[in-house]
Amino acid sequence: MYIIFEITTVFIELLFIHIYLHGLFQKYKRNVNNTLFAYLFFGIILCVLSLLPIKPFVRLGFTSINIIILIKYTIDTKILNAFYATILLCIINVVVDSICSGLMVAFGV
């Protein structure tokens, strides 16, 4: 059950990242197959990391670096814009995780 939950969480994170990047940037420079391969590769590595007992900040750092690489590989933009988008996404991720953790503690889950 734990493995299914973690894989589902990674899938939802990838979907969130795609929606975020697609709304933020309009100009893709690669074709669909390369973009799907990049997301699949990122998703597989993220699944492996989510199943290993590592610190959350290591996973967040890995996610940040990979999002910058994903933006540079799939979207036609400058590295500074990729860095800015990654920082914003990580801030949103940390805030949402903190709110969810606080609500789970408040309700005793």
DSSP file (Angstrom, degrees, kcal/mol; ACC not computed):
  #  RESIDUE AA STRUCTURE BP1 BP2  ACC     N-H-->O    O-->H-N    N-H-->O    O-->H-N    TCO  KAPPA ALPHA  PHI   PSI    X-CA   Y-CA   Z-CA
    1    1 A M     >        0   0    0      0, 0.0     4,-2.1     0, 0.0     5,-0.1   0.000 360.0 360.0 360.0 -38.0    0.0    0.0    0.0
    2    2 A Y  H  >  +     0   0    0      2,-0.2     4,-2.4     1,-0.2     5,-0.2   0.900 360.0  50.0 -63.7 -42.0    2.9    2.4    0.8
    3    3 A I  H  > S+     0   0    0      2,-0.2     4,-2.4     1,-0.2     5,-0.2   0.906 110.4  49.6 -65.5 -42.0    4.5    1.8   -2.6
    4    4 A I  H  > S+     0   0    0      1,-0.2     4,-2.3     2,-0.2    -1,-0.2   0.902 111.2  50.3 -63.2 -41.0    1.2    2.5   -4.4
    5    5 A F  H  X S+     0   0    0     -4,-2.1     4,-2.3     2,-0.2    -2,-0.2   0.920 111.6  47.4 -63.0 -44.5    0.7    5.7   -2.4
    6    6 A E  H  X S+     0   0    0     -4,-2.4     4,-2.2     2,-0.2    -2,-0.2   0.901 112.7  48.3 -65.8 -41.5    4.3    7.0   -3.2
    7    7 A I  H  X S+     0   0    0     -4,-2.4     4,-2.2     2,-0.2    -1,-0.2   0.894 112.1  49.7 -66.6 -39.2    4.0    6.2   -6.9
    8    8 A T  H  X S+     0   0    0     -4,-2.3     4,-2.3    -5,-0.2    -2,-0.2   0.898 109.7  51.9 -64.3 -40.0    0.6    8.0   -7.0
    9    9 A T  H  X S+     0   0    0     -4,-2.3     4,-2.4     2,-0.2    -2,-0.2   0.904 109.5  49.1 -62.8 -41.8    2.1   11.0   -5.2
   10   10 A V  H  X S+     0   0    0     -4,-2.2     4,-2.6     2,-0.2    -2,-0.2   0.909 110.3  51.3 -64.5 -41.6    4.9   11.2   -7.7
   11   11 A F  H  X S+     0   0    0     -4,-2.2     4,-2.2     1,-0.2    -2,-0.2   0.915 111.3  47.1 -61.4 -42.9    2.4   11.0  -10.6
   12   12 A I  H  X S+     0   0    0     -4,-2.3     4,-2.5     2,-0.2    -1,-0.2   0.885 111.0  52.2 -66.9 -38.3    0.4   13.8   -9.1
   13   13 A E  H  X S+     0   0    0     -4,-2.4     4,-2.7     2,-0.2    -2,-0.2   0.915 110.0  48.5 -62.9 -42.4    3.6   15.9   -8.5
   14   14 A L  H  X S+     0   0    0     -4,-2.6     4,-2.5     2,-0.2    -2,-0.2   0.893 111.4  49.8 -64.8 -38.8    4.6   15.4  -12.2
   15   15 A L  H  X S+     0   0    0     -4,-2.2     4,-2.5     2,-0.2    -2,-0.2   0.909 111.8  48.6 -64.4 -41.8    1.1   16.4  -13.3
   16   16 A F  H  X S+     0   0    0     -4,-2.5     4,-2.5     2,-0.2    -2,-0.2   0.909 111.5  49.6 -63.5 -43.1    1.3   19.5  -11.1
   17   17 A I  H  X S+     0   0    0     -4,-2.7     4,-2.8     2,-0.2     5,-0.2   0.910 111.8  48.9 -63.0 -42.4    4.7   20.4  -12.4
   18   18 A H  H  X S+     0   0    0     -4,-2.5     4,-2.8     2,-0.2     5,-0.2   0.929 112.8  46.2 -64.3 -45.2    3.5   20.0  -16.0
   19   19 A I  H  X S+     0   0    0     -4,-2.5     4,-1.9     2,-0.2    -2,-0.2   0.915 114.4  49.1 -63.5 -42.3    0.4   22.2  -15.4
   20   20 A Y  H  X S+     0   0    0     -4,-2.5     4,-1.8    -5,-0.2    -2,-0.2   0.940 115.8  41.6 -61.5 -49.3    2.5   24.8  -13.7
   21   21 A L  H  X S+     0   0    0     -4,-2.8     4,-2.9     1,-0.2    -2,-0.2   0.875 113.1  53.2 -69.7 -36.8    5.2   24.9  -16.4
   22   22 A H  H  < S+     0   0    0     -4,-2.8    -1,-0.2    -5,-0.2    -2,-0.2   0.850 113.2  44.2 -67.6 -33.2    2.6   24.8  -19.2
   23   23 A G  H  < S+     0   0    0     -4,-1.9    -1,-0.2    -5,-0.2    -2,-0.2   0.811 118.0  44.1 -78.0 -30.4    0.8   27.8  -17.7
   24   24 A L  H  < S+     0   0    0     -4,-1.8     2,-0.4    -5,-0.2    -2,-0.2   0.883 119.6  36.8 -82.3 -40.7    4.0   29.7  -17.0
   25   25 A F     <  -     0   0    0     -4,-2.9    -1,-0.2    -5,-0.2     3,-0.1  -0.929  55.9-177.8-116.8 138.3    5.8   29.1  -20.3
   26   26 A Q        +     0   0    0     -2,-0.4     2,-0.8     1,-0.1    -1,-0.1   0.650  62.5  77.3-105.2 -20.1    4.0   29.0  -23.6
   27   27 A K        -     0   0    0     49,-0.2    49,-2.1     2,-0.0     2,-0.3  -0.813  56.8-172.5-106.6 102.0    6.9   28.2  -26.0
   28   28 A Y  B     -A   75   0A   0     -2,-0.8    47,-0.3    47,-0.2    46,-0.1  -0.723   8.4-168.1 -89.9 141.8    8.1   24.6  -26.1
   29   29 A K        +     0   0    0     45,-1.8     2,-0.3    -2,-0.3    46,-0.2   0.541  64.4  64.6-106.9  -8.9   11.2   23.9  -28.2
   30   30 A R  S    S-     0   0    0     44,-1.0    46,-0.1     1,-0.1    44,-0.0  -0.721  84.7-104.8-111.0 162.7   11.1   20.1  -28.3
   31   31 A N     >  -     0   0    0     -2,-0.3     4,-1.9     1,-0.1     5,-0.2  -0.257  39.3 -98.7 -79.3 175.2    8.7   17.7  -29.8
   32   32 A V  H  > S+     0   0    0      1,-0.2     4,-2.8     2,-0.2     5,-0.2   0.868 118.7  55.4 -65.5 -39.5    6.1   15.7  -27.8
   33   33 A N  H  > S+     0   0    0      1,-0.2     4,-2.3     2,-0.2    -1,-0.2   0.913 109.5  45.9 -63.6 -42.8    8.2   12.5  -27.7
   34   34 A N  H  > S+     0   0    0      2,-0.2     4,-2.3     1,-0.2    -1,-0.2   0.887 113.2  50.6 -66.7 -37.8   11.2   14.1  -26.2
   35   35 A T  H  X S+     0   0    0     -4,-1.9     4,-2.3     2,-0.2    -2,-0.2   0.928 111.2  47.6 -65.5 -44.5    9.1   16.0  -23.6
   36   36 A L  H  X S+     0   0    0     -4,-2.8     4,-2.6     1,-0.2    -2,-0.2   0.895 111.5  51.4 -62.9 -39.4    7.3   12.8  -22.6
   37   37 A F  H  X S+     0   0    0     -4,-2.3     4,-2.7    -5,-0.2    -1,-0.2   0.905 109.2  50.4 -63.3 -40.9   10.7   11.0  -22.3
   38   38 A A  H  X S+     0   0    0     -4,-2.3     4,-2.3     2,-0.2    -2,-0.2   0.923 113.3  44.9 -64.0 -44.1   12.0   13.8  -20.1
   39   39 A Y  H  X S+     0   0    0     -4,-2.3     4,-2.6     2,-0.2    -2,-0.2   0.896 113.9  50.2 -65.9 -39.7    9.0   13.7  -17.8
   40   40 A L  H  X S+     0   0    0     -4,-2.6     4,-2.5     2,-0.2    -2,-0.2   0.925 111.7  47.2 -64.6 -44.6    9.1    9.8  -17.7
   41   41 A F  H  X S+     0   0    0     -4,-2.7     4,-2.1     2,-0.2     5,-0.2   0.922 114.2  47.4 -61.8 -45.3   12.8    9.9  -16.8
   42   42 A F  H  X S+     0   0    0     -4,-2.3     4,-2.2    -5,-0.2    -2,-0.2   0.895 112.5  50.7 -62.0 -41.4   12.3   12.5  -14.1
   43   43 A G  H  X S+     0   0    0     -4,-2.6     4,-2.3     2,-0.2    -2,-0.2   0.881 108.4  50.7 -66.0 -39.9    9.3   10.5  -12.8
   44   44 A I  H  X S+     0   0    0     -4,-2.5     4,-2.2     2,-0.2    -1,-0.2   0.937 112.8  45.3 -64.7 -46.1   11.2    7.2  -12.6
   45   45 A I  H  X S+     0   0    0     -4,-2.1     4,-2.4     1,-0.2    -2,-0.2   0.898 112.9  51.3 -64.4 -39.1   14.1    8.8  -10.6
   46   46 A L  H  X S+     0   0    0     -4,-2.2     4,-2.1     2,-0.2    -1,-0.2   0.868 108.3  52.3 -66.3 -36.0   11.6   10.6   -8.4
   47   47 A C  H  X S+     0   0    0     -4,-2.3     4,-1.3     2,-0.2    -2,-0.2   0.923 110.2  48.2 -63.1 -44.4    9.8    7.3   -7.7
   48   48 A V  H  X S+     0   0    0     -4,-2.2     4,-0.9     1,-0.2     3,-0.4   0.928 113.2  47.7 -62.4 -44.5   13.1    5.7   -6.7
   49   49 A L  H  < S+     0   0    0     -4,-2.4     5,-0.4     1,-0.2     3,-0.3   0.850 108.5  54.4 -66.2 -33.4   14.0    8.6   -4.4
   50   50 A S  H  < S+     0   0    0     -4,-2.1    -1,-0.2     1,-0.2    -2,-0.2   0.762 108.4  49.5 -73.4 -22.3   10.5    8.6   -2.8
   51   51 A L  H  < S+     0   0    0     -4,-1.3    -1,-0.2    -3,-0.4    -2,-0.2   0.644  97.2  83.8 -89.0 -15.0   10.9    4.9   -1.9
   52   52 A L  S  < S-     0   0    0     -4,-0.9     2,-1.9    -3,-0.3     0, 0.0  -0.614  90.3-113.3 -86.3 148.4   14.3    5.4   -0.3
   53   53 A P        +     0   0    0      0, 0.0     2,-0.3     0, 0.0    -3,-0.1  -0.526  66.0 136.8 -81.6  78.5   14.7    6.5    3.3
   54   54 A I        -     0   0    0     -2,-1.9     5,-0.0    -5,-0.4     0, 0.0  -0.761  60.6 -86.1-118.8 166.5   16.3    9.9    2.6
   55   55 A K    >>  -     0   0    0     -2,-0.3     4,-1.5     1,-0.1     3,-0.7  -0.398  34.0-123.8 -70.1 146.9   15.7   13.4    4.0
   56   56 A P  H 3> S+     0   0    0      0, 0.0     4,-2.4     0, 0.0     5,-0.1   0.817 109.7  59.2 -62.4 -30.2   13.0   15.5    2.4
   57   57 A F  H 3> S+     0   0    0      2,-0.2     4,-2.3     1,-0.2     5,-0.1   0.812 101.4  54.2 -71.4 -27.6   15.4   18.3    1.7
   58   58 A V  H <> S+     0   0    0     -3,-0.7     4,-2.4     2,-0.2    -1,-0.2   0.922 111.1  45.8 -66.8 -43.6   17.6   16.0   -0.4
   59   59 A R  H  X S+     0   0    0     -4,-1.5     4,-2.6     2,-0.2    -2,-0.2   0.890 112.5  50.7 -65.9 -39.2   14.5   15.1   -2.5
   60   60 A L  H  X S+     0   0    0     -4,-2.4     4,-2.4     2,-0.2    -2,-0.2   0.896 111.0  48.8 -65.6 -40.4   13.6   18.8   -2.8
   61   61 A G  H  X S+     0   0    0     -4,-2.3     4,-2.3     2,-0.2    -2,-0.2   0.911 112.2  48.0 -64.4 -42.6   17.1   19.7   -3.9
   62   62 A F  H  X S+     0   0    0     -4,-2.4     4,-2.4     1,-0.2    -2,-0.2   0.914 111.9  50.2 -62.8 -42.6   17.0   16.9   -6.5
   63   63 A T  H  X S+     0   0    0     -4,-2.6     4,-2.3     2,-0.2    -2,-0.2   0.903 109.7  51.2 -62.7 -41.3   13.6   18.0   -7.7
   64   64 A S  H  X S+     0   0    0     -4,-2.4     4,-2.0     2,-0.2    -2,-0.2   0.938 111.6  46.0 -61.5 -48.1   14.8   21.6   -8.0
   65   65 A I  H  X S+     0   0    0     -4,-2.3     4,-2.1     1,-0.2    -1,-0.2   0.907 114.1  48.6 -63.0 -41.7   17.8   20.6  -10.1
   66   66 A N  H  X S+     0   0    0     -4,-2.4     4,-2.9     2,-0.2    -1,-0.2   0.841 107.9  53.7 -70.5 -31.9   15.7   18.4  -12.3
   67   67 A I  H  X S+     0   0    0     -4,-2.3     4,-2.8     2,-0.2     5,-0.2   0.908 108.7  50.0 -68.0 -39.4   13.0   21.0  -12.9
   68   68 A I  H  X S+     0   0    0     -4,-2.0     4,-2.4     2,-0.2    -2,-0.2   0.934 114.1  44.9 -61.1 -44.6   15.7   23.4  -14.0
   69   69 A I  H  X S+     0   0    0     -4,-2.1     4,-2.2     2,-0.2    -2,-0.2   0.902 112.8  51.6 -64.9 -40.7   17.1   20.8  -16.4
   70   70 A L  H  X S+     0   0    0     -4,-2.9     4,-2.4     2,-0.2     5,-0.4   0.903 111.2  47.2 -62.9 -42.3   13.5   19.9  -17.5
   71   71 A I  H  X S+     0   0    0     -4,-2.8     4,-2.4     1,-0.2    -2,-0.2   0.932 114.2  46.3 -65.5 -45.4   12.7   23.6  -18.3
   72   72 A K  H  < S+     0   0    0     -4,-2.4    -2,-0.2    -5,-0.2    -1,-0.2   0.839 117.0  45.6 -66.1 -31.5   16.0   24.1  -20.2
   73   73 A Y  H  < S+     0   0    0     -4,-2.2    -2,-0.2    -5,-0.2    -1,-0.2   0.859 127.1  23.2 -80.0 -36.2   15.5   20.8  -22.1
   74   74 A T  H  < S+     0   0    0     -4,-2.4   -45,-1.8    -5,-0.2   -44,-1.0   0.700 115.4  57.3-106.6 -22.4   11.8   21.2  -23.0
   75   75 A I  B  < S-A   28   0A   0     -4,-2.4     2,-1.4    -5,-0.4   -47,-0.2  -0.908  76.3-125.2-119.9 140.0   11.0   24.9  -23.0
   76   76 A D        +     0   0    0    -49,-2.1     2,-0.3    -2,-0.4   -49,-0.2  -0.663  66.0 114.6 -83.9  91.9   12.7   27.8  -24.9
   77   77 A T        -     0   0    0     -2,-1.4     2,-0.1    -6,-0.2    -2,-0.1  -0.926  66.5 -89.0-149.9 171.6   13.7   30.1  -22.0
   78   78 A K     >  -     0   0    0     -2,-0.3     4,-1.9     1,-0.1     5,-0.1  -0.470  36.8-115.1 -84.2 159.6   16.7   31.6  -20.3
   79   79 A I  H  > S+     0   0    0      1,-0.2     4,-2.4     2,-0.2     5,-0.2   0.828 115.1  56.7 -65.6 -32.8   18.4   29.8  -17.3
   80   80 A L  H  > S+     0   0    0      2,-0.2     4,-2.5     1,-0.2    -1,-0.2   0.894 107.0  48.4 -67.1 -39.1   17.4   32.7  -15.0
   81   81 A N  H  > S+     0   0    0      2,-0.2     4,-2.5     1,-0.2    -2,-0.2   0.886 111.3  50.9 -66.3 -37.7   13.8   32.2  -15.8
   82   82 A A  H  X S+     0   0    0     -4,-1.9     4,-2.1     2,-0.2    -2,-0.2   0.911 111.2  48.1 -64.5 -42.0   14.1   28.5  -15.3
   83   83 A F  H  X S+     0   0    0     -4,-2.4     4,-2.4     2,-0.2    -2,-0.2   0.917 112.1  49.3 -64.1 -43.9   15.7   29.1  -11.9
   84   84 A Y  H  X S+     0   0    0     -4,-2.5     4,-2.3     1,-0.2    -2,-0.2   0.914 111.6  48.3 -61.7 -45.2   13.0   31.6  -10.9
   85   85 A A  H  X S+     0   0    0     -4,-2.5     4,-2.2     1,-0.2    -1,-0.2   0.881 111.8  50.5 -64.2 -37.8   10.2   29.2  -11.9
   86   86 A T  H  X S+     0   0    0     -4,-2.1     4,-2.5     2,-0.2    -2,-0.2   0.915 109.2  50.0 -67.1 -43.3   11.9   26.4  -10.0
   87   87 A I  H  X S+     0   0    0     -4,-2.4     4,-2.3     1,-0.2    -2,-0.2   0.923 112.0  48.7 -61.5 -43.8   12.2   28.5   -6.8
   88   88 A L  H  X S+     0   0    0     -4,-2.3     4,-2.4     1,-0.2    -1,-0.2   0.916 111.5  49.2 -62.4 -42.5    8.5   29.5   -7.0
   89   89 A L  H  X S+     0   0    0     -4,-2.2     4,-2.3     1,-0.2    -2,-0.2   0.903 111.3  49.1 -64.5 -40.7    7.5   25.9   -7.5
   90   90 A C  H  X S+     0   0    0     -4,-2.5     4,-2.6     2,-0.2    -1,-0.2   0.881 110.2  51.3 -67.4 -37.4    9.5   24.7   -4.5
   91   91 A I  H  X S+     0   0    0     -4,-2.3     4,-2.4     2,-0.2     5,-0.2   0.930 111.1  47.9 -63.8 -44.0    8.1   27.5   -2.3
   92   92 A I  H  X S+     0   0    0     -4,-2.4     4,-2.5     1,-0.2    -2,-0.2   0.913 112.1  50.6 -60.7 -42.1    4.6   26.5   -3.3
   93   93 A N  H  X S+     0   0    0     -4,-2.3     4,-2.4     2,-0.2    -2,-0.2   0.915 111.4  46.5 -62.9 -45.1    5.5   22.8   -2.6
   94   94 A V  H  X S+     0   0    0     -4,-2.6     4,-2.4     2,-0.2    -1,-0.2   0.906 113.3  49.2 -65.6 -42.1    6.9   23.6    0.9
   95   95 A V  H  X S+     0   0    0     -4,-2.4     4,-2.4     2,-0.2    -2,-0.2   0.928 112.8  46.7 -64.0 -45.1    3.9   25.8    1.8
   96   96 A V  H  X S+     0   0    0     -4,-2.5     4,-2.6    -5,-0.2     5,-0.2   0.919 112.9  49.3 -64.4 -43.2    1.4   23.2    0.7
   97   97 A D  H  X S+     0   0    0     -4,-2.4     4,-2.5    -5,-0.2    -1,-0.2   0.898 111.7  49.6 -62.3 -39.7    3.3   20.4    2.5
   98   98 A S  H  X S+     0   0    0     -4,-2.4     4,-2.5     2,-0.2    -2,-0.2   0.912 111.9  47.5 -65.8 -42.7    3.4   22.5    5.7
   99   99 A I  H  X S+     0   0    0     -4,-2.4     4,-2.4     2,-0.2    -2,-0.2   0.929 113.7  47.6 -63.9 -45.0   -0.3   23.3    5.6
  100  100 A C  H  X S+     0   0    0     -4,-2.6     4,-2.3     2,-0.2    -2,-0.2   0.910 112.8  48.4 -64.1 -41.8   -1.2   19.6    5.0
  101  101 A S  H  X S+     0   0    0     -4,-2.5     4,-2.3    -5,-0.2    -1,-0.2   0.910 111.7  50.4 -64.1 -41.5    1.1   18.4    7.8
  102  102 A G  H  X S+     0   0    0     -4,-2.5     4,-2.4     1,-0.2    -2,-0.2   0.896 111.1  48.2 -63.1 -40.5   -0.4   21.0   10.1
  103  103 A L  H  X S+     0   0    0     -4,-2.4     4,-2.2     2,-0.2    -1,-0.2   0.892 110.4  51.5 -67.7 -38.1   -3.9   20.0    9.3
  104  104 A M  H  X>S+     0   0    0     -4,-2.3     5,-2.7     2,-0.2     4,-0.5   0.906 113.0  45.4 -65.6 -39.5   -3.1   16.3    9.8
  105  105 A V  H ><5S+     0   0    0     -4,-2.3     3,-0.7     3,-0.2    -2,-0.2   0.904 111.8  52.7 -67.8 -40.6   -1.6   17.1   13.2
  106  106 A A  H 3<5S+     0   0    0     -4,-2.4    -2,-0.2     1,-0.2    -1,-0.2   0.867 114.6  41.0 -64.0 -37.2   -4.6   19.3   14.1
  107  107 A F  H 3<5S-     0   0    0     -4,-2.2    -1,-0.2    -5,-0.1    -2,-0.2   0.454 113.1-117.4 -92.3  -0.1   -7.1   16.6   13.2
  108  108 A G  T <<5       0   0    0     -3,-0.7    -3,-0.2    -4,-0.5    -4,-0.1   0.805 360.0 360.0  74.9  30.5   -5.0   13.8   14.8
  109  109 A V      <       0   0    0     -5,-2.7    -4,-0.2    -6,-0.2    -5,-0.1   0.460 360.0 360.0 -88.2 360.0   -4.4   11.8   11.7
